[in-house]
Amino acid sequence: MKIDNPNPIEWTFSERAQQLQSSAIREILKITQRPEITSFAGGLPSPATFPVERMKAAYDKVLSETGKQALQYGPTDGYAPLREWVANYLSTEDCRIQPEQILMVSGSQQALDLLGKVLIDEGSRVLVETPSYLGALQAFSVYRPEFKSVETDEHGLVPSSLEGVAEGARLLYSLPNFQNPTGRSLSLERRRELVETCARLRLPLIEDDPYGALSYKGEPMPRMLNMNPDGVIYMGSFSKVLTPGIRLGYVCAPLPLVRRLELAKQAADLHTAQLTQMVVHEVVKDGFLDQHIPTIRTLYASQCQAMLDAMDEHFPKSVSWTRPEGGMFIWVTLPENIDSRKLLDQAIAARVAFVPGAPFYANDEVANTLRLSFVTVPPERIREGIAVLGALIRAQV
C-alpha cells in the first residue's frame, strides 16, 4: 500500500553531481531520431557494417558449449583468452605486450572514467588537444581538473607546445588517428617527437585509438604504445570494428597503473560482461577482422568522398574543412561572424543536423566551427543535406 507522504525528500546532491552536464551530442541525437532529419551529428558507426549473422552464430556457440561459464561472474581484468588476443594484436617484433597489461572495460568511455579516477585529483593539470573529444572532457571533468589546451594545427597536436604547460601535469590525452572531432592524424615524425617529448618530461601519454583501423588506404600508422610501452596508455575498442552495442573496450597500460585501474573497476562494476567477452573472442580469434574491416573502410571512404565533393560544390570559399584519410568525421571552420549553434537551429528547421564545435574545446570555445559525420547517411542524402547546409551558410556570408 502506498503511504501518504506530505514531506517528500528534498534531494541534496553532491557538488560533483551538481556539475554534471549532458553531452551536447546526445541532446542533438534526441532530435535526429526523427526520420525526416538528415543527421550528420552522431558519431555512430554505420549499422550496415554490423556483422549480425557472425555475432548470432558466436552467441549460439558460446551459449551451447560454455553457457554456464559465460553466464557466470568473471574476473575483473577480463576473459583471459580475449586479453591474450588483444596483447598479441598490439604486439610488434620490437615490443611485446603481455596479457597482464590488458584490462577489459565496458566500452572505452569507462576507461576514460577509470583513468580520471586513478590519475586526477581536484585541481590536477590535464593536457588536451584543441579541440578534443567531448566524451573525454566530460569523463575527466567529473574529477575537477585544470584543463590546459595544447596547441594544434592542420596536422594535429604540436609536440613542441608541451614545453610550457607540462610541468606538474598528470596526463596528456590524445587521439592520433582520424581524431574526433577533426579527422586529423599525426604524422609518423610527430608521433616520435611526441613520445620522446612526453618521456623526457615524464608525462603520461594517453593514446586513444578507436579509429586507427579505419584508414581508407588500409595502412594504419604505428602505435605510440609500441614506441614507449612504459609511458603510453593505450585505449582500444570493438565499437567501430564490430558493433558499439556490445560496449567492449580495453586499456593497455604499465603494470603499476593497470592494477590501480583494476581496483577502480572492481568498485565500479566488478567486471565487464563475461558473455560479451567470450562472444567477441569467438568472433575475432580466427582472423575475422582482417576480412571485415576492409569492407568498413571501403564504405566510409565512399561516403566521405561524397560529402567532400558536395562541400566543394555547395560551400562558399570562405569556409574551410579537413579532408580526412580515415575515420568518421570532417571538421568545418565557418566565417567568424557565424555561430554554429545558431546555424544548427536553422539547419534543424530545414531538416539537417550537425554538431556545433564549441563543446569540443576545454578552454576558449571557438563558435564558428562544427563537426560533420558521414558514415550513417547514404550518398544521395549526403548531397541533399550538404546543399541545404551550404545554402544556409551562403545566406550569412
C-alpha positions in Angstrom: 0.0 0.0 0.0 1.3 3.4 -1.0 1.8 5.7 2.0 0.6 9.3 2.2 3.8 11.3 2.4 3.3 15.0 3.0 7.0 15.7 3.2 8.8 14.5 0.1 12.6 14.3 0.2 14.5 17.4 -0.8 17.4 15.8 -2.5 20.9 17.2 -1.7 23.2 16.3 -4.5 27.0 16.2 -4.2 29.0 19.0 -5.7 30.2 16.5 -8.2 26.7 15.6 -9.2 25.7 19.2 -9.5 28.3 20.0 -12.1 27.4 17.1 -14.3 26.2 18.2 -17.8 24.5 16.4 -20.6 26.5 15.8 -23.8 25.7 18.3 -26.5 25.8 15.4 -29.0 23.3 13.2 -27.0 20.9 16.1 -26.8 21.1 16.7 -30.5 20.6 12.9 -31.2 17.2 13.1 -29.5 16.1 15.4 -32.3 17.8 13.4 -35.0 15.7 10.3 -34.2 13.1 11.8 -36.4 13.3 10.1 -39.8 12.8 13.2 -41.8 16.1 14.7 -40.4 19.3 14.1 -42.4 21.7 13.8 -39.5 25.4 14.5 -39.8 25.5 14.8 -36.0 26.1 11.4 -34.4 29.5 9.6 -34.3 27.6 6.4 -34.8 29.1 3.5 -36.8 27.0 2.5 -39.8 24.6 -0.3 -39.0 25.4 -1.6 -42.5 28.8 -2.8 -41.1 27.4 -4.8 -38.2 28.2 -8.5 -38.6 24.8 -9.6 -37.3 25.0 -13.2 -38.5 28.5 -13.7 -37.3 27.6 -12.4 -33.9 24.5 -14.5 -33.8 26.5 -17.6 -34.6 29.1 -16.8 -31.9 26.4 -16.3 -29.3 24.8 -19.6 -30.2 28.2 -21.4 -30.0 29.3 -19.8 -26.7 25.9 -20.5 -25.0 25.7 -24.0 -26.4 29.2 -25.1 -25.5 30.2 -23.0 -22.5 26.9 -21.4 -21.4 27.4 -21.8 -17.7 30.8 -20.2 -17.7 29.6 -17.4 -20.0 26.6 -16.6 -17.7 28.7 -16.5 -14.5 30.6 -13.7 -12.9 34.1 -13.2 -14.4 37.5 -11.8 -13.3 37.7 -8.0 -13.1 40.6 -7.8 -15.6 38.7 -9.7 -18.2 38.3 -13.0 -20.1 41.9 -14.4 -20.3 41.8 -15.7 -23.9 40.5 -12.3 -25.1 43.1 -10.4 -23.1 45.8 -12.6 -24.8 44.3 -11.9 -28.2 44.4 -8.2 -27.5 48.0 -8.4 -26.3 49.0 -10.3 -29.5 47.2 -7.7 -31.6 49.0 -4.8 -30.0 52.5 -6.5 -30.1 55.2 -5.9 -32.7 58.5 -7.5 -33.3 60.2 -4.9 -31.2 57.6 -4.5 -28.5 55.9 -7.5 -26.9 52.7 -6.6 -24.9 51.8 -9.0 -22.1 48.2 -10.1 -21.3 48.8 -8.8 -17.8 48.9 -5.3 -19.2 45.4 -5.5 -20.6 42.2 -4.6 -18.7 38.9 -5.2 -20.5 36.4 -2.4 -19.9 32.7 -1.7 -20.6 33.4 0.5 -23.6 36.4 2.9 -23.8 34.2 5.6 -22.1 34.6 3.5 -18.9 38.4 3.5 -19.4 38.3 7.3 -19.5 36.4 7.4 -16.3 38.7 4.9 -14.6 41.8 6.8 -15.7 40.3 10.0 -14.4 39.5 8.3 -11.1 43.0 6.9 -10.7 45.2 9.8 -12.1 43.3 13.0 -11.4 42.8 15.0 -8.2 40.9 18.2 -7.9 43.0 20.9 -9.5 45.3 18.5 -11.3 46.6 19.7 -14.6 45.3 17.7 -17.6 46.5 18.4 -21.1 44.2 18.0 -24.0 44.2 18.8 -27.7 42.5 21.9 -29.2 39.7 20.8 -29.9 39.4 17.4 -28.1 37.0 14.5 -27.8 33.9 15.7 -25.9 33.5 12.3 -24.1 36.9 12.6 -22.6 36.3 16.2 -21.5 33.1 15.0 -19.8 34.7 12.0 -18.2 37.7 13.9 -16.8 35.7 17.0 -15.7 33.9 15.0 -13.0 37.3 14.9 -11.1 37.7 18.7 -11.4 41.0 19.0 -13.2 42.6 22.2 -14.5 42.4 21.7 -18.3 45.2 23.1 -20.3 44.7 23.2 -24.1 47.7 22.1 -26.2 48.4 23.8 -29.5 47.3 22.1 -32.6 47.4 22.9 -36.3 46.1 21.4 -39.5 48.4 18.4 -38.9 47.1 17.8 -35.3 48.9 18.2 -31.9 52.1 20.2 -31.9 54.6 18.3 -29.6 56.8 21.4 -29.0 53.9 23.2 -27.4 54.1 20.9 -24.4 57.2 22.6 -23.1 55.3 25.5 -21.5 52.4 23.6 -19.9 53.6 20.1 -19.0 55.1 20.9 -15.6 53.0 19.1 -12.9 50.5 17.7 -15.5 49.0 14.3 -14.6 48.5 13.3 -18.3 48.2 14.3 -21.9 45.1 12.9 -23.7 45.5 12.5 -27.4 43.7 10.9 -30.4 46.4 10.5 -33.0 44.3 8.7 -35.7 41.5 10.5 -37.6 40.7 12.5 -34.4 37.2 13.0 -33.1 36.2 15.8 -33.9 38.6 17.0 -36.6 39.5 13.9 -38.6 43.2 14.9 -38.4 46.1 12.5 -37.9 49.6 12.8 -36.5 52.4 12.1 -38.9 55.0 9.5 -38.0 57.5 12.2 -37.4 55.2 14.0 -34.9 54.4 10.7 -33.2 58.0 10.0 -32.5 58.5 13.6 -31.3 55.5 13.5 -29.1 56.6 10.2 -27.4 60.1 11.4 -26.9 58.9 14.8 -25.5 56.5 13.1 -23.1 59.2 10.6 -22.0 61.6 13.5 -21.3 59.0 15.4 -19.4 57.9 12.3 -17.5 54.4 13.0 -18.7 51.9 10.0 -19.1 50.5 9.9 -22.6 47.1 8.5 -23.3 46.7 7.2 -26.9 43.0 6.8 -27.5 42.7 4.9 -30.8 39.1 3.9 -31.7 39.6 4.8 -35.4 43.1 3.7 -36.2 41.9 0.6 -38.1 39.7 2.7 -40.3 42.4 4.1 -42.6 40.9 4.4 -46.1 44.3 3.4 -47.6 44.4 0.3 -45.3 47.7 1.3 -43.8 47.4 2.1 -40.1 50.1 4.3 -38.6 52.4 2.8 -36.0 51.1 3.0 -32.4 52.8 5.3 -30.0 52.3 2.5 -27.4 55.0 0.4 -29.2 57.4 3.3 -29.2 57.3 3.6 -25.3 55.2 1.0 -23.6 56.4 2.3 -20.2 55.0 5.7 -20.7 52.0 5.3 -23.1 48.5 4.3 -22.0 46.7 2.8 -25.0 42.9 2.6 -25.3 41.1 0.5 -27.9 37.6 -0.5 -28.7 35.5 -3.0 -30.6 32.7 -0.4 -31.1 34.0 0.8 -34.5 35.2 -2.5 -35.9 32.4 -4.8 -34.7 29.4 -3.0 -33.1 29.0 -0.4 -30.3 26.1 -2.2 -28.8 28.4 -4.8 -27.1 30.1 -2.0 -25.1 33.5 -3.6 -25.1 36.9 -1.9 -25.0 40.3 -2.3 -23.4 43.2 -0.5 -21.8 46.9 -1.4 -22.2 49.0 0.2 -19.5 52.2 -0.3 -17.4 51.5 -2.9 -14.7 51.5 -0.5 -11.7 48.8 1.6 -13.4 46.7 -1.3 -14.8 46.5 -2.8 -11.3 45.1 0.5 -9.9 42.7 0.7 -12.8 41.6 -2.9 -12.0 40.9 -1.9 -8.4 38.8 1.1 -9.5 36.9 -1.1 -11.9 36.1 -3.5 -9.1 34.4 -0.7 -7.3 32.5 0.4 -10.4 31.0 -2.8 -11.9 33.1 -5.8 -10.6 33.8 -7.0 -14.2 32.8 -6.5 -17.8 30.1 -8.9 -19.0 31.7 -12.4 -19.4 29.2 -13.4 -22.1 30.1 -10.4 -24.3 33.8 -11.0 -23.9 33.5 -14.7 -24.8 31.4 -14.0 -27.8 33.8 -11.3 -29.1 36.7 -13.7 -28.7 34.8 -16.3 -30.6 34.3 -13.8 -33.4 37.8 -12.4 -33.7 40.0 -15.3 -32.8 40.4 -16.7 -36.3 41.1 -13.5 -38.2 37.6 -12.3 -38.9 38.6 -8.7 -38.6 41.1 -9.0 -41.4 38.2 -9.7 -43.8 35.6 -7.4 -42.1 37.5 -4.1 -41.5 38.3 -3.6 -45.3 34.5 -3.5 -46.0 34.1 -0.8 -43.4 36.9 1.2 -44.9 35.5 1.0 -48.4 32.0 2.1 -47.3 33.3 5.0 -45.2 35.8 6.2 -47.8 33.0 6.3 -50.4 30.7 8.3 -48.2 33.5 10.6 -47.1 34.2 11.4 -50.7 30.6 12.0 -51.4 30.5 14.6 -48.6 33.7 16.3 -49.7 32.5 16.5 -53.2 29.2 18.0 -52.1 31.0 20.5 -49.9 33.3 21.6 -52.8 30.2 22.2 -54.8 27.9 23.9 -52.3 30.0 25.6 -49.6 31.3 29.1 -50.1 35.1 29.7 -50.4 35.1 31.5 -47.1 34.5 28.1 -45.4 37.4 25.6 -44.8 37.3 22.0 -43.8 39.5 19.0 -43.2 40.0 16.2 -45.7 40.4 13.0 -43.6 42.1 9.9 -44.8 40.2 7.7 -42.5 37.7 7.6 -39.6 34.2 9.2 -39.4 34.5 13.0 -39.2 35.0 16.2 -41.1 35.7 19.5 -39.2 34.4 22.7 -40.6 35.5 26.3 -39.9 33.0 28.9 -40.8 33.5 32.7 -41.3 33.9 34.3 -37.9 30.6 36.0 -38.0 28.7 32.7 -38.0 27.9 31.0 -34.7 27.4 27.3 -35.5 24.9 26.9 -32.6 22.6 29.5 -34.2 23.2 27.8 -37.5 22.1 24.5 -36.0 18.7 25.9 -35.1 18.2 27.0 -38.7 19.5 23.7 -40.1 17.2 21.6 -37.9 14.3 23.7 -39.2 15.4 22.7 -42.6 15.7 19.1 -41.5 19.5 18.8 -41.3 21.6 18.3 -38.2 25.3 18.6 -37.2 27.3 19.1 -34.0 28.4 22.7 -33.2 32.1 22.8 -32.5 32.2 24.9 -29.2 31.7 21.9 -26.8 34.8 20.2 -28.1 37.0 23.0 -26.6 38.2 22.6 -23.0 39.1 26.3 -22.9 38.3 29.3 -25.1 35.4 27.9 -27.2 35.5 28.6 -31.0 31.9 29.3 -32.0 32.4 29.3 -35.8 33.3 25.5 -36.0 31.2 22.4 -36.5 31.6 18.6 -36.9 30.1 16.5 -39.7 29.8 12.7 -39.6 29.1 11.0 -42.9 29.1 7.2 -42.1 25.4 6.6 -41.4 24.0 8.7 -44.3 23.7 7.3 -47.9 25.4 9.4 -50.6 22.2 10.9 -52.1 21.1 12.2 -48.7 24.6 13.5 -48.1 24.4 15.5 -51.2 21.0 16.9 -50.4 21.9 17.7 -46.8 25.1 19.5 -47.7 23.3 21.5 -50.3 20.8 22.7 -47.7 23.6 23.5 -45.2 25.6 25.3 -47.9 22.6 27.5 -48.7 22.1 28.4 -45.1 25.8 29.4 -44.8 25.8 31.4 -48.0 22.9 33.4 -46.7 25.1 34.6 -43.8 28.3 35.3 -45.7 
